[in-house]
């Protein structure tokens, strides 16, 4: 996955000071009024604003540390002050929050606790609680407050007094801090001690003389211990804190609570409670055990708790099955087992302790395969803590058990086919969850230096395997990330805890399985050539691969951190260590695309050992075998760049042996792949194409001439033929299995890229064959002119057919001469290429279409004249067949190929009419066959990138105009906008490539301007933006009009003003502004002014009024143009814009602009009536009523028409008419016009004087 271009933590570090300042200012005004008294209620919106400020520090909590001392006590003091005031005013009438403000205001205590909890979430409760007051005088206050706030749902207490969970959490946490008081609780209790008979907690037997405050605290903690919310954690801490106090232990509270908690798991089956109840009890028991480490306080309860933990793991009773189903419960069980083991190790001589220790280790080993990741995390840490305290022999047995489990759970070295180029491990039978637990355990052991250096060999082997662990589930999702993450931690811990001398002592070649030397990506011999510290250097190489290539961002960053630790802790042992760390920076590898394209190549250039390793990594699952096609493309580019990095191809007479060997290995892997591995085949083909493209400089004119001068053409031809022969089996295989391999788009793209990369090889082979065959046949030596003609083929650039491209006439002529001389290009390749590419022309994916088109258009240059004609005819037939199939979006590759090939077939047809004319007619037929949006967009996109746009403009003008006028709509909406955008891009390319002297071209462009103006003013933002670009080329370059226009925002007032002022300020040099353009501008303008976004409506209407007010003539121009547009729309039955035209006319009537114009009002009245005659379009009727309302003062017949509409069938229209009459004439009030009758209308007409 790719991370953002700029990391959030970097942004936060830059802005943290400003955020902290805002936070402090906000908190002060938030808590207190101007008179320094704390508020009773605060706005929820203000609370949320401060919470949002705090959330910024979730990723970098340490930035808050210097400010906690001022912020947390400030909030805590305000909370206490609020509680004191609330307690003192209990007997007085309290302030009541209005019901309708409940969602806007909240009590201050609630808001403060939300903020304090957020601090705990960011920095941890143990850190925040240190800043809370420890004065015991607040103990009773907090207890009373939480007891009053903890009301049941059916209690008769206002809802506003009920505490939220944040308040309970913070208060319980604070109480646990206050219980650290160094004196007996009996001295601060204000109530009478409780005897053992007054227990209110079922199953709990109280001892005698328990202080009242202790009873209140214990009851409160037990009540919340089983809560499903966060407060259960604070309740556990509070209960453990009170139980472990020395004075409470002396009273027997610890033993009573421990026995009570254990007894709760012996309840009858009928009394089984929810799992959360037992989770709370388990967390309490675990807390007691952890707090008793180093003492004997819990010794008498160890056996009972251990039996309980065993029952959770092994028992099948309903109670323990419910508990075992909870990952949190299992995690607490692990915590108990771990602590029991540590406590028993203090009394190892005891037989019961020994048995429990063995059981502890067995249970912890079993939990390593748990299905829950948090459980495995806790278990691996627990096992390492217990192992650390074992004697050396027992610890060694634990490590051996972990290694044996790894071997038994899918031995990665079993059944692997040796491959010197690529380390492949057999992980098909490995359980990724068990591997994660086992690798993480080894990592924790390394972190605690619990493994002697003599046993590091096999452990390092498994860490390296874990670093490249990859497995996919049945859905194709990667499930190996957690294993690789654990391996990163292990290598980081190894680098941190073990000295260089200890790592040097690790044996590389041993009789043990696995051997560390067999695990490294780089062969041991290569490591020995470059470094003496083989283990450290080998680990560094593995981390470089992982940091640059791993698909997961956290693994790349973890590997970078481990590499930095390795270089820093073991100086002068890693090749270019400091530079390597600087290149593979923690932030640089956040984005995978950047890691592949910008980090991996520089890292490879530091040493041959890194380049070999990265090439091997790119050839594996992290590169060409990636499931993401875009990543495979990037990996292939990186593969070729790194492979060619050390090769000075421009100075070499022959291709480097290493390059040809690399090609050979790629071809061998491709041939050995199963048919179903379509993704990896695709990646390998792209790598082959990338390596092949690097051969082009060796096969250029200058290098061939040097070979010619040194009489070394024969060796070059031999190598070249050998290289080309590697490709032929791949092409044959592609032909034979085209329909069997699946994922045709991927194979089509890969084969096409390979074929395209082979063109320089084929041209060089043709030239070499021409030179060498003439010398063998003892024919006359070729003249310098003939040699130059042959050599010119070598440096012909690839043909892309874009606008402005020059037709490679020399390539066509030279290739035809080769055919005429009896030296055609290699038939085995060209014929296979023709068959394959014509089949691939049916593909649909964008990347495949691009590759196929480029390859086909360049192989056309290698075909003989008649063969070129045959290929073109086959493409034409394919386009016709796709059109007749009736399916939309078919034949995109064939269409694009025709456009690219079009300039190349001017002289290659035996048909008198010419192939170009056939192509033109086929494209027009496909355009007009059906209104297929995808096909139309494809044709226009191809035209925008074709040189035919400039050379045969007149052939495509009708397509462009139809594209600019395409307003097709379907259930997806305005799909015609895609066609309009594509047509605008064609016009923009055409205008950009016009030469100043091309008067004919400018005249052609002039015919598009009106349509561009219409699209430049319409409501869709994406259409306006493209039209603005196209319209730029219709503006004058003097004085800076073009630059000023193109920089305007298409939503701005200035932009719309520029469109209206186009005839005055923006014009095409030498051409006259046409009057009808204003009507075309308004055709799009009315849509923006009526149905556009709020900003667009406001900007367009403001610009329109401003333009009409600037000159008197403008009002007439706009009004007349709107009437012309309305007339045309009515005649054409263009329902799309009639309502918008009427709305704009109504708006201009309201602004008094139409009244100032010289427009014919009777004509306007007639047009409005025609526009809604017998229509059921309510929007059109509403707009017409608004126009009638504006025309009341200027035309006599309007009132008669409006009053007649008071009885319209649509009630909404009747109401709107009544409103207009009331606003304009002050009549019609007091009548329900939705139920009006003829009598009501007659009365109103009489009042208005309408006959």
N, C-alpha and C positions, 0 to 999 in steps of 0.2 A: 504494500500500500504506500501511496505517496503522502508525505506530510506537506503542510503548507509551505510556500516559498520562504516565509519568515516565521520562525518558531514563536509560539506564544510566550515562552519563558523569556526570550530575548526582548520581546515587546514589553512584557511586564517589568523587567528590570529597568528598562528605560523610563517607564512611566510610574514606577512605584512611589517615588517621592510625592508626585502630584496626587496620586490616589490616597496616600496616607494623610496628606494635608487636608484633602477634601473630607476624608473619613473623620478626622478629629473635629473639624469645624461642624460637620453634620451631627456628630454625637452630642456635642455640647448643647446646641440649640434644640436637639431632639429630646433631651432628657428634662431640661428645665425651662421654665418661663423666664421672662425678663427679670422678675423679682427673685430669681434664684431658687424658687420652689419647684420641686419636681412636679411634673404633670400627672394628672390622674388618667388621662387617655391620650393616645397619639394616633396619628393617621396611619392606616395600614400601608398606604402608598409610600410614606416616608420610611417606614420600617423596611419595606422591600427594597427601597433605594440603597439603604446602608448595607443590607444583606448582599445585594449585587456587587457593591464595592468590595466586600470581604471575599466573595467567591473568586475574585481575580487571583487571590493568593493560594488557591487550592493546590496548584502545581509547585509553587515555590514558597512554602510556609515559613521558611527561615527569614524571609524579608519582613515578617511581622514581629520577629523576636524583640528588636530594640524598642518596640512601641507597646508591647503587652503590659509593661509595668505601669503605663499611664492609662491605657484604655480599659483594661479589665477591672482594676479597682474603681474607676469612675463609674462603670456600669453596676458593679456590686454595691457601692455606696448608695446609688440611686435606688436600687432594688430594695435595700434595707430601709431606706427612708420612706419609700412607698409603703412597705409592709407596716412600718410603725404608724404611719398616718392612717392606713386602713384599719389597723387594730384599735387605735384610739378613737375612731369615729364609728365603731360598730353600733353604739347605742344611739347615734344620731342618724337623721335621714341622709342617705347617701345619694350622690349625684346619679341621675338616671340617664342612660344613653338612649336617645330615641330609637325606636325599632327600625326605622328606615335608614339609620346610620350604622347598624350593626356590622355591615360589611365594609364600612369606611373607617371606623374607629376600633381600637382595641385597647385593653388595659395596659398601662405602662409595664407592669410586672411581666405580662405575657411577651411584650416586645423585647424587653431586656433579656429575658431568658432565651428568646429566639436568637438574639445576637450572641449571647454567651455560648449557646450550643454550637453556633456556627464557628466560634473561636475554637471550641473543643474539637469539632469535626476537622478543622484545618490543622490545628497544632497538637491535638491530643488532650484528652481530659486530664491526664497526670501532670501536664505542663500548666494548663490553665488553672487548676485547682490550687496551685502554689501561690497564685496572686489573690486568692480570696481571703478574707479576714479570718483569723484564728481566735478571735476573742470569744470566750465561752458564753458571754452574756447574750450572744445572738442565738444560742442553741435553742432555748425555749421559744424565742420569736419565730424561728424557722419551723420548728416542730408544730407550733400552733397554727402557723399559716398554711402548711401543707395539709394538716388535718382538716382545717376549715375548707380548703379548696378541693379536697377529695370527697365529693358528694356523689351519691348514687343517682342513677337516672330518675328514680321515682321520688327522690327527696323533694320536699316543698321549698326549694331554694331557687332564686332566680338563676337563669342559665349563665348570666354574665359573671357569676361568682365561681364557676367551675373552672379549675385549672386545666391548662393544656399539658400535653406530655413533656414539652420543653421545660415548663416551670417545675414539674415534678422531678425531672432528670437533674436539673441544675441544683435544686434544693437538696435532693438526696446526696448528690455529689458533695455539696457544701457541708452537709451534716457529717459525712464520713471524714472530712478534713477536721471538723471541730472535735471529733471523738479522739483525735490525737492528743487531747489535753493530758498533761502528765500527772493529774491527780484523780482520785476516785470519783466516779460519777455520782456516788451517794452524796458528795459534798455540794453538788450543784443541782440536785433534784429538788424541785419545789413540791413534790407530792409524797405521800406516805409510801414506804416500801410495800411491795406486793408479796403475799405468801403463796405457797405452792398450790392452794386450792382454787385460786381465782383465774385459772387459765382460760383465755378466750380463743386460743388457737388449737384446733383439733389435733390430738396426738402429742402435743408438747407438754411435758411435765416441768413446771417451773420449780426451781429451788426456792428456799426460804430467803426472805429479806432482799429481794431484788429491788434496786432503786426504781422509783417510778419513771424516771426519764429513760432508763434502760428498757423498761417494758414498752413504753411508747415507741422508742426507736425500733426495737425488735419487731413489734407488731406492724409498724409502718413498713419496714423493710420486707417482711414476709408477705405482706399484702401485695407489694409491687414486684416481688421476686418472680412471680409467674406471669407477669405482664408480657404481652406480645410486642410492646414498644421498647424504645431505647432505655426507658427508665429502669428496666430489669437489670441492666448492667450496673447502674448506679446503686440499685438496691442490693445487689450482690456484694459490691464493695463495702457498703454501709454495714451489712450483716456480718461480713467477715471481720471488719474493723472492730465492731463491738464484741464479737465472740472471742477475738484474740487478745483483748485487753487483759492485763494481768489481774485487775480486780474482778473482772467478770469470770475469769478462769477459776479464781479462788472461790467464787460463789457457785461454780459448777455450770455456768451458762454454756461454755464450750462443749462439754460432754452432753448436755441436754440437747443442744441444737444439732450436734453431729448424730446422736441416736435418733432424734426426730426425723432428720433428713433421710437417713437410711431406712427408717421404718416406713416412710411414705411409698417405698417401692415394693412393700409387702402387702399392699392393699388388695382386697378381693377383686376378682375379675369384674364384678358388677359395679365397682367403684372406680374403675379406670378413668382418669381425667385426661384432658387434652395434652398433647406432647409438650406444649410450651410450659406447662406446670412442672414436668419432670426435667426439662432443660434448665429451668431456673434452679432447681434443687441440685442438679449435677454441677452447674457452674459454681454454686455455693460450696459444695464439697471440694471441688477442684481448688477454689480459692483458699479454703482452710488448709489444704495440703501444701499449697505453694507457700503460704505464709508461715507454715511450721517447719520449713526446710532449715536444717541446722539445729533443731530442737527435738525434744521427745514429746511435744504436746499432743500430737495426734497418733502416737505409737499404738495405743490400745484400739484404735479404730481402723488400722491399716488392713487387717484381715477382712473386716466387714466391707470396707469400700472396694477392696480388690475383688472379692467375690461378686459384689454388685457390678463392677466393670466387666468381669467375665460373663456375667449373665446378659449384659447388654450386647456383648459380641456374639455369644453362642446360643442363648436361650430363644426358643420359638414361642414362648407364651405371648398372648395378645399384648400384654403390657410392654414387654421388652421389644416386641416386634414394632410397636408404635414408636418406641424410643429409638430403635436402631434405624428406622426409616429416615430419621432426621440427621442431616449432616452436622448440624450444630451440636446435637447430643453426642454423636460419635467423636467430634472434636474435643468435647469436654471429657469424654471417657479416656481419650488419649492423654489428655492433660493429667488426669488422675493416675493413670497407669505409669506415666513418666515420673511423676513426683513420688509415687510409692516406690518405684525402683531406685530413685536417688536416695530416699530415706532409708531403704533397706540396705543400701551399700554401706551405710554407717555401722550396720550390725551384721556384717557378712557371715560371721561365725554361726549365727542362728540358722537352724535348718529351715524353719518357715520362711525366713528372709531369702535364703538361697532358692527355695522353690518359687517364691514370688518373683525373684529376679529373672529366673529362667522363663517363667510365664510372661513377664513383662516384655522381654526381648522377643519371644514368639509372637505375642499379640502385635507389637509394633512392626515386626516384619510383615505380618499379615495385612496390616492397615496400609502398607505401601501401594497396594493395588486397588485402593478404594476408588469408587466412581466419582467422588467429589474432590475437586482440586484443593479447596481449603483444608480438607481432611488430610490429604497427602502432604500438603505444606507443613501442617502441624506435626504430622507423624514423622516425617523425615528429620525435622528439627529435634523432636523428642528423642528419636533413636540415636542421633548424634550426641545429644547431651548425656544419655545414659552410657553410651559406648565410651565417651571420654573419661568417665569415672571408673570403668572396669579395669581390671588388671590387664597386662599386655597380652596374655594368651587368650583371654576371653574376648578382648577387643579385636584381636586378629581373627578369631572365629566369626565374629559378627561381620567383619569386612569380607571375609571369604564367603559367607552366606549371601551377602548382597551381590557379589560378583557371580556366584553360582546361579542366583536367580536371574541375573542378566543373561547368562549363557543359556540357561534353560528356556528363557522366554524369548526365543527367536535368536539363535546364534547368528550374528551378522556375517560371520566368515564361512558359514556352512553353505555349500552349493554355489559359491561364487565362481564365475568363469574368469580366469586371469585376464587382465587387460592393463597393459602398461600405460595406456593413455588416460584411463579414467578409473578411479577407485569407486567400485560399486559394492554396496553391502546388502546382504539379503535380510531385509526387514519385513518380509511378507507375513511372517507368523508372529511378529513382535506385537505385544499389547502396549500401545502408546502410553496408557495411563500408568501401568506398572513400571514401564521404563522411566517415566517422569519421576515417580516416587523413588526408584532405585538410584537414578542419576543424581537427584536432589539430595538424597542421603549421603552419597559419596561427596557431593559438593560441601555439605555441612561438615562432614568429617574432615575434609581438607581445610575448611575455614578454621576449625578448631585444632588443626595440626594433630589430629588424632590418629593419623596413618604414618608410619615410619617411611622414610624415603626408599627403603629397600623394597617396599611393596607398591611403589607408585606405577610401575610399568603397566600392568594390566588395567589399572584404574585410568591412567592417561589414555590408554587405547579406547576404553569405553567412552571417555569424555569426548574424544575426537569423533568417534562414531555418533555420539549424541549431538555433537555440534552440526552434523549433516543429516540428522534423522529427519526423514520425510516419509509420510504415509498419508494416504487419502482414504476416506470412508466411502461407503457405497454411493453417496451423493456427489462424490468428487471433491469434497471439502478437505483442506489440509488439516490434519490432526497432530502434526509433529512439532508445532511451535513451542509447546510447553517443555518438551524434551530438550530442544535446542536452547531454550532460555535457561534451563537448569544447568546445561553444559557450560554456557557462558559464565554463570555464577561459579561453577567449579573451577574453571580455568582462571578466573579472576582471583578466587580464593587461593589457588595454588601459587599464583604469581605473588600474592601478598604475604603468604605465611611461610613459604619455603625459600631457603637461600639458594643462591646460584650454585654453590658447591653441592647442595643436596640434589638439585636437578641434574647436575653433571654426573652424579653417581648412578642415575637411573639406567638400567640395562636396556639396550635397544633390541638386541637379538637374544632371546632366551627360548628355552624349550616350552615355556608356558604358552598357552593360547588365550588371548591373541598376542602376537608380537607387535610391539609398538612401531617398529620400523615398517611393518607391513600395513600400518594404518595411516601413516602420513600420506598426503596427496602427492608430495614431491618425493621421488625415490631417494633412498638413503645415500646412494652414491652422489647424487646431485647436492644433497645437504652437506656431505663431507667436503665437496669441492668449494663450498662457499663459507662454511662456518665450522668452528670447533665445538661450539655449544649446540649440539644437535637437537636436544630436547627443547630448549628455549626457542631456537630458530624454527624448529618444526611447528611448535605451537603458534608462533607469530605468523607463520605462513597460513595456517588454518584460520586464524582470526582475521587475516587480511581477506581471505576468500569470503568468509561469513559477513564481514563488515561491508564489503562492496556489493555482494550479490544476493544476500538472503532476502526473500520476499517480505518478511515481517520487519517493520520498522524498529520494534523493540529489540529484536535480535541483532540488527545492524548496529544499533546504538550500544547494546550490551557488549558486543564483540569489540567495538571501538574502545569502550571503557576498559575492557580486559586487556586489550593491546596496549593501551596507555599505561596500565598498571605493570604489565610485563616489561615494557621498555624502561619505565621509571625505576622499578625494583631491581632490575638486572642490567645495569648499564654496560655498554660496550660489548654486548653479546649478540645483538641483533643487527643485521646489515641495514645501514641507513635508518637506524631506529628512530632518531629524533625527527628526521625528515618524514619518515613514514607516518608517525603520529600526527604531524602537522598536515599531511595530505589527507589522511583518513580521520578527519576531524569529526567530533561528536555531532556537530550541527550540519556538517557538509553532507553526511550520509543519511539525513532524515528523509529526504525524498529519494525514492528508489531510482527514478529516472536520472536524477543528478548523480547518485552513487555509481550508476552504470556508465554514464556518458562523460562525467567530469572528474570522478574520483578514481575509478578503476584504471583508466589509461595512464594517468600520472604515477599511480602507485606501481604499475607494471614497469614503467620506465626506470624505476630506481634500481632494479636488479633483475637479472634473468630468472632468478628463483621465484620472484613474485609474478613475473609475466607467465611463466610456465604453469604456476598454480592457478592463476586467474583464467587462463585458457582452458585448463582442465575443469575448473568450476563452471565456466560458461558452457562447456560441452555437456554438462550434467543437468540435473533437475532444476537447478537454480538459474539456468540460462535457457538453452534451447528446449528443455523439457518443461518449461513453465506452462501453466494452464492458460495464461493470459497471452493472447496473440500479440498485443502491442509490446509486452515485455520481451517476447521472443524476438521481435524485430529489433528492439534496442540491444538485446543481448548479442544478436548476430552482428550488428554494427560494431559493438565493443569487441567482439571476438576477432573480427577482421582487423580492426585498428590495432589491437594489442599484438596480434600475430605478425603484422607488418611493421611493428614499431622498431624492431631491431634490424630490419632488412633495408639496406640502401639499394632499393630496386633500380634507381635511375643510373647507378654506376655498375650494375651487374650485367654481364653479357648473357647469362643464363639464369633461369629461375632458381632460387635457392633450394637446396636439397630439403631443408627443414619445411619449407612451404609445400613442396610436393609431397613430403611425408605427411604433413598435416592434412592435405587434401585426401590422400590415400586413406588415412584413418577415418575421416569424415564419411567417405564413400563406403568404407567397410561397415561402419556403424549403421549407415542408412540401409545397406543391403541386408543387415542382420536383424533389423527391427521387425517386430510382428506387424501384420497388416493393420491392426486396430490402433496402433500408436500414431494416429494422424497428426497430433500436435507436435510430437517430437520430430516426425518426418518434416513437418513444415519448418521447424527451427533449424534442423540440419541443412535443409536446402538453402535457407537464407544464409547460413554460415558459409556454405560452399560458394554461393554467389558472391558474398563479401570477399572471400579469399581470392576468387577468380578476378574480381574487379581490380584487385591490387596488382595483377600481372600486366595491366595496360601499359605502364611506363616502360617495362622491359621490351614490349612489342611495338614501341613507337619508331618513327622514322630514324631518329638519331641513333638509337641502339642497333637497329637493323643495319644501318650504314657502317657502324663500327664492326659489326660481325662480318659484313661484306668485305671490308678492308682487310680484316684479319683472317679471311677465308675460314670462318667458323660458323657458316650458315648450317652446315650439316648437323653438328651437335645440337644446335638450337632447334632445328626441325625435328630431330629425334626426340628431344625432350617434349617439344610441343605436341607431337603426335601421341606420345605416351600420356600426356596430360589429357588431351581431348578424348583418348580412348576410355578414360575413366568415366566420362559423362554418358557415353552411349548406352551402357547397361541401364543407367537410371532412366534415360528417355524411353528405352524399350519397355522397361518395367512400368513406367507411367502409362504407356499406351495400352499394354496388356491388361492392367489392373485399374483402369480409369474409373470403372463403375463399381469396383470392389472395395476400394480403400476408404470410402466415405469421406466426409468433410472435403468435398470437391473444391470448395473455394480456397481452402488452405493449400492443398496440393497444387491447385492451379496457380496460385500466387507464387509458391515456391519454385515450381518448374519454370514459370515465366521469368522469374528473376534470374534463375540459372541460365536460361537460354539467352537472356539479354546480356549477361556478363560474358557469355562465350563469344559474342560477336567480334571483339578484338582478336581472340584466338583464331577464329575462322578466317578473318582477313589476313592475319599474319601467316597462317598456314598456306593460304592461297598464294600470297606473294612469294614465300619461300619455295613453294612448289614450282612456281613459274620460273624463278631464277635457277634452281637446281636442275629441273628437268631439261631446260634449254642447254645447260652445260653438259649433261650426260648424253643428250641426243646429238651433240656436236653441231647443233644448229648455229647460224651466225649469232655472234654475241649481240645482245640487245643494246640498242643505242641509248645514250644518256636520256633522251626524251622518253623512250619506252620505259627505261628504269624509273624515271621520275613519275611517269604516269602510273606505274604499278605501285610505287611507294606511297603515292598520295592517298591510297586507300587506308593506310595505317593510322593516320591522324584525323580521319573524318569523325566529327563529334556525333554522338547519338542524336537521332532525329526525334524531336518532341512535337513538332507541328504546331507550336504556339503562335499567337498573333505576332507578326513581325519576323517570324523565322524565315530563313533563306533556304529555298529548296536545294538539297544536295545534288545538284546536277552531275558533279564530278563522280560521286559515288554510283549514281545510276549508269553513267557512261562507262566507268571502269569495270563495273560488274558485268555489264553487257559485253564489253570487249573480252573479258575473261571467258565468258561463255563462247563467244565467237572464235577465240583462240584455242578452245578445247581444254581450258583450265577452269572448270566451274568450282564453286565452293564445295566442301565435303557433302556429298549427297546424303550420306547416312544421317547427318545432323539436320540439314535443311529440310529434308522431306519429313523427318520425324517432327521437327519444329512446326512445320506447316499443319500437319495433322493434329498435333496437340493444341496449338494455339487456336485453330478453328473450333475445336471442341470446347476450349476454355472460354471462347467468346460468348458462351451461354451463361456464364457465372453472373452472380448478382451482387456480391460484396464489393464495397467501394475500393478497398485495397487490392482485391483480386482484379477488378476491372482495370485499375490503373496499371498494374504490372503487365497484364495480358495485352493491353493496348500498346504500351511502349515496346514490348517485345515484338508484337506483330508488325507494327509500323517500321521497325528497324530490320526485321527479316525480309520485308518487302524489297529492301535495297539489295538483298543477296539473291533474289529470285530473278530468273530470266523473264523477258518481257511478257511472253505469253502466259507464263506461270503466275506473274503478277495479276494479269487480267483474270485468270481462273480464280485466284484467291478473292479478288474483289467481287466477282460474281457470286461466289459462295457466301460472302458476307451479305450481299444484297438479298440473296435468297433466304438467308437466316433472318434478316430484318422483316422480310415479307411474311415468313412463316410465323414469327413472333406476333406480328400485327394481326394475322388472321386467327391466331389462337384465342383471342378475346380476353386474355389475362393481362392485367395492368402491370406496368413496370418491367416488362420482359425485354430482353435483348439490349440492355444498356451497353454492354461491352461491344457488341456488334456496331451499334450506332456510333460509339466513341471511336472505334477503329476506322470506320468510314470517314469520319471527319479528319482524323490524323493522316490517313492514307490519301485523302482527296488530292493534295498538291502533287503527289508522287506518280499519279497515273495519267498525266496529261497526254503522254505519247505511247502508252502501252496497250491500247485497245485496237483490235482488229475490226471493231464495229465502227462504221462511218460516223455514227452519231457520237461516239466517244463515251468512255466509261464515266467521265466526270458528269456528263448529262444524265446518265443512268443513276448515279449517286444522288444528284440533285432531285431528280424525280422521285426516287425512293424515299428520301428524307421528307419531301413535301407530302407524299402519300401517307407516310407514318404519322406525320403531324396532324393531318386532317382526318385520319381514319376514324378515331374515336377521341373524345375529349379526355384523354388519359393524362392526368396531371403529372404523374411521375415521368412519363415518356416526354412530355413537353419540357419539363424542367431539365431532363437529361440532355435533350437536343440543344436547348439554349445554353446550358453549361458547357457543352462541347463546343458550341459555336464561339463562346467567349474565349476559349483557349485554342482556337484554330486560326491558322493564317488565312483560311478561306473567308473569314470575316472581312478582311481588307482586300483580298484579291477577287472575290466574287460577291461583293456586298449586295448587288441588285438581286441576287438569287435568294437572299434571305430577308429582304425588307418586309415582305408580307408576314413572315413568321414573327419578326420582331414586333410589328404593329399589333398583330393578334395577341402576342404575349403581353404587351403593355395594356391591352384592353380586356384581359381575362379576369372576369369577376365570378368565376364558378364557385358555387356554394353547395355543400352537401351536409350530411349529419355531423361532419367534423367542423363545419364552419366555413370561413372564407378560404378555401383551399387554393383558389385562384391567386391568392397573394404570393404563393410560392412561384408561380409562373411569372407574375409581374416583377418580382424581385430578380429572378433570373434574367428576364428581358432587360431590366434596368442595368444589370451588370454587363450585359452585351453592349448596350449603348455606351456605357461608361468606358469600356475597353476601346470601342470604336472611336469615341471622341478623343481619348488619350493618345491614340496612335495616328491621329490625323496630322498631315504635314501642312504647314501654312500655305503652300502652293497648290494644295489639292482642292480646287474650287468645286469639283464634282462631289467630292466626299463631304465638304461642308454643306453643299446643297442637300445631300442625302440626310445628313445629321439634322438639318433645319426642319425636315419633315417630322422628326420625332419630338421636337421641342414642346409642342402643345401637349402631347400626351405626358411628357416628363413633368411639365408644370402641374398637370392634374394630379399625378401621383405624388409630387412633392408637397401637395397641400392636403392629402387625404389623412384620415384619422389614424391609420396603423403606423406606429412608430417605426417599425422595421422597414416598411415600404418608403416612408419619408426619408429615412437616412440614406437608403440606396439611391433614391431619386435626387437627393441633394448632391451626391457625388457625381451623378450623371449630368445634372444641370450645371455643375461647375464648369464643364467644358463648353457651355453655351454662353458664358459670361466673358466680358472683356477683361483683358489683362491690365488695362489702364483705367484709372489709377488704382491698382491693387484691389480691384473689385473681386477677382477670383479668390484671393487669399482671405478677404473679409467675409465672403459668402460661405466658404467651405468651413470656416471656424464657428459659424453660428450654431447654437443649439436648436435642433429641429422642434423643440417644444416652446421656444421663446417668442416673445412679442416681436423682437427684431427680425426673426426668421420669416414670420408671416407678413410683416411689413415689406420685407425685401421681395417676397413673391408678388405682392400687389404692385410694387414699384418696378417690377422687372422691365417694362418698356422704357422707363425713365433712366434707370441706372445700370441695369444688367442687360447686355445685348451681345449678340454674336457679330463680330467685326464683319462689315460688308454686307450684312443681311438685315432686312427690315422686319420689325416687329409686326406680327399679324394680329388684327383686331380680334379674330375668333379665339386667340390664345387666352384672352381674359375670360371668355366663357368656359374654356377648358380648365383654367385655374379655379374658377368658382365651382366647377363640377366636383372637384375634390374638396374645395374649401368649405362648402356648405356641410359636408359630412363632419369635418373637424369642428366647425362652429356649433354643430348640433349634437352629435353622438360621440365626440371624442372624450378623452379623459378630462377631468376637471381643469387641469393646467392647460390643456390644449384648447378647450372651449374658451377659457378666460383670455388666453393669449391671442387666439384667432379673432375673437370678437373685438377686443381692444384695438388690434391692428386694423380691422375693417372700419371701425368708427373713426379712428385717427386718419386713415387714408381718405375717407369721404369728407371729413372736415377740412382737410388740407387745401383742396380746391373745389370750387362749385361744380366744375365739369366732372369731377370724380364721382359725385353722388349720382349724376345722370348716367355715367358710364356703368357703374355698378348696378344701378336699378335696371337699366336696359338689358345688360348682360344677364341678370337674374330672370327677367321676363323671357329672353331668348332661350335660356336654359330650361325654364319651366315649359315653354311651348314645345321644345324638342323632346323633353322627357315625357310629356303627355302624348305626343304623336308616336313616340317609340315605345310607349307603355313601360317606361323605366321606373318601376315601383321602388327601386332601390334608393333613389335620390329625391323623389317628389316631396316626401314629408320634410326632408331637411331643407329643400329650397323654400318651402312655405314657412318653416320655422325661422329661417334667416330673414325672409321678407318681413315677417311679423316683428322680428327684433329691430330691423331698420325702421319700420313704422313707429315703434316705440321710441326710437332715438330721434325721430323727426327727420330722417335722411331721405326717405322716399318722397315725403311731402315737398322737399326742396328740389327734387329732380324734375325733369321734363317728360317723365314717363306718362303714358296714357292710362288714367285710372279706370275708365270703363273697360279698356282692354285687360287690365290687371284683374278687375272684378270677374270678367268672363272666364279668364284663364283659371282663376281659383275655383269657380263653380265647376268648370270642366274637370279639374284635377280630382274632385271627390264625387263625381257623378256616379251614383249607384255603387259606391264602394263600401266594403265592410272593414276597411283598414281604419281602426280607431285612431291610430297615431296620425294618419293623414287628416282625418276629420278634426282632431284636436288642433292641428297646425292651421287648418283652414279657418277654424273659428277664431283663432288668435289674429289671423290676417284680417278677417271681417271686423274684429273689434278695433283694430288699428285704423281701418278705413272708414269708420262711422263718421268722423268729422269731414271727410273729403269726398264722399260719394253717397248720393241719396238712396240708391237701391239697396244698400247694405242692410239697413234696419229691417226691411221686409224679408230679406233672406234669412237674417239671424232669427227673427221671431218665428219664421216658419220651421226653423230647426228646433224650436222648443218642444215640438212633439216628435222628435227623432226617435226611432226604435231603440237606440242605445241610451240608457239612463245617464251614463257618464258624459255623453255628448250634451244631453239636455242640461245637466248641471253646469257644464263649462260655458254653455251659451248664456245661462242665467247669470253666471258670475260676470261675464263680459258686459252684459247689459247693465248690471248693477254698478260695475266699476265705471263704465263709460257714461251711462245715462241716469244712474241712481234709481232704477225701477226694477220691479220684480221681486221685492222683498216680501216675505210672509207667505209665499206659495211653495208647496212641495212639488218642484218641477219634475221629480221622478214619477209622480202620479198625476200630472197636470192633464187638463181636458181642453177641448176646443174653446170652451167658454173662458178659461183662464187666459188662453192666448189672445182671444178677441178683446178681453179687457185690457190686457197689456198693450195691444196694438192701438187701441183707442187712446190710451194714456200717452203713447208716443206719437200719435197723429199719423200712423201708418195706415194707408187705405188698402 
